[in-house]
Amino acid sequence: MLFIGAATVITSCKKEDKLTEKQRVFQLLTSGKWYYQTYQNLPHGAISRCFDSTDYFHFHTDSTFTETWDFGNSTYTVAEDGKSIILNLGEGGGKPYSAVLVTITNNSLKFTINWGKGDSSEYSFAKTALDGCP
């Protein structure tokens, strides 16, 4: 009887499923609005910090996003390895660009986009909005 009880307890304990990196990134992206903190043309452009609560990315769970500062609304895909996201920039799907994730945590998101011909930009976001121009 003791053996059967122990076997039942052991087999009924469900192991916690581990998220893949793609799933983890997807959950973080879709956890709420990401407010612009800084923008910089790389490698030597001035850093822009003139943002407020109206400047954000909002990644939705249906793989669409709302963006209010520069790109408009469109779709995105998280790469299998979770190291980048493909942003289809422009209404209706637009042109795809790979946004390489520099960091992503519960409260911080930073990515770079290579526009081609040596032009790239770095964007940083947080869960709280800035108060406009310093």
C-alpha positions in Angstrom: 0.0 0.0 0.0 2.8 2.4 0.9 4.6 1.6 -2.4 1.4 2.3 -4.4 0.9 5.6 -2.6 4.5 6.7 -3.2 4.3 5.7 -6.9 1.1 7.7 -7.3 2.6 10.8 -5.7 5.8 10.6 -7.8 3.9 10.1 -11.1 1.3 12.7 -10.4 3.8 15.5 -9.8 3.9 17.4 -13.0 7.3 18.7 -14.0 7.3 22.4 -14.7 7.6 23.0 -18.4 10.6 25.1 -19.4 10.1 27.8 -21.9 12.2 27.9 -25.1 14.1 31.2 -25.6 11.6 32.1 -28.4 8.7 31.6 -25.9 10.5 33.6 -23.2 11.2 36.5 -25.5 7.6 36.4 -26.9 6.2 36.6 -23.3 8.4 39.5 -22.4 7.6 41.4 -25.6 3.8 41.0 -25.1 3.9 41.8 -21.4 2.7 45.4 -22.0 3.7 48.7 -23.7 7.4 49.4 -24.3 8.1 53.1 -24.0 10.9 54.7 -26.0 13.8 55.8 -23.8 16.6 56.5 -26.4 17.2 56.3 -30.1 20.6 56.6 -31.8 21.8 56.3 -35.4 25.0 54.2 -35.1 27.8 54.4 -34.8 28.1 58.1 -33.9 24.7 59.8 -34.1 23.3 62.0 -31.4 21.2 60.1 -28.8 17.6 61.2 -28.8 15.8 61.2 -25.4 12.8 63.4 -26.3 10.0 60.9 -25.7 6.9 60.7 -23.6 3.9 58.4 -22.9 2.7 58.7 -26.5 5.9 57.1 -27.9 5.8 53.3 -27.6 5.8 49.8 -29.1 3.0 47.5 -28.0 3.6 43.9 -29.1 0.3 41.9 -29.2 0.0 38.2 -28.8 -1.4 37.8 -32.3 2.0 38.8 -33.7 0.9 42.3 -34.6 2.3 45.5 -33.0 1.2 49.1 -32.5 4.0 51.6 -32.8 3.4 55.3 -32.3 6.6 57.2 -32.9 8.1 56.1 -36.3 7.0 52.9 -37.9 3.2 52.6 -37.5 1.4 49.3 -37.0 2.3 46.0 -38.6 3.4 42.5 -37.7 6.4 40.8 -36.1 8.0 37.4 -35.7 10.4 36.2 -32.9 13.3 34.2 -34.3 13.6 30.6 -33.2 16.7 31.3 -31.2 15.1 34.3 -29.5 18.0 36.6 -30.5 16.1 38.8 -32.9 12.7 39.8 -34.0 11.6 40.4 -37.6 9.6 43.7 -37.8 7.5 44.1 -40.9 7.7 47.9 -41.0 4.9 49.7 -42.6 1.1 49.3 -42.8 -0.1 46.0 -44.2 3.1 44.0 -43.6 5.7 46.3 -45.1 9.3 45.5 -45.6 10.9 43.0 -43.1 13.8 44.2 -41.0 15.7 42.1 -38.4 15.9 43.8 -35.0 18.7 42.2 -33.1 17.9 42.0 -29.4 20.7 43.5 -27.3 18.8 43.0 -24.1 15.4 42.0 -23.0 14.2 41.8 -19.4 10.9 42.4 -17.5 11.6 46.2 -17.6 14.2 46.8 -20.3 14.3 46.2 -24.1 17.1 47.3 -26.5 17.5 46.3 -30.1 19.4 47.4 -33.2 18.2 47.5 -36.8 20.6 47.3 -39.7 19.0 49.4 -42.5 21.6 48.3 -45.1 24.6 50.1 -46.6 26.2 50.6 -43.2 23.2 52.4 -41.7 21.8 51.1 -38.4 20.0 52.4 -35.4 19.7 51.4 -31.7 16.5 51.7 -29.8 16.0 51.3 -26.0 12.7 51.0 -24.2 11.3 50.6 -20.7 8.0 49.8 -19.1 7.7 53.4 -17.8 7.4 56.5 -20.0 9.7 59.5 -20.0 8.3 63.0 -19.4 9.2 64.5 -22.7 12.4 66.5 -23.6 14.9 67.0 -20.8 
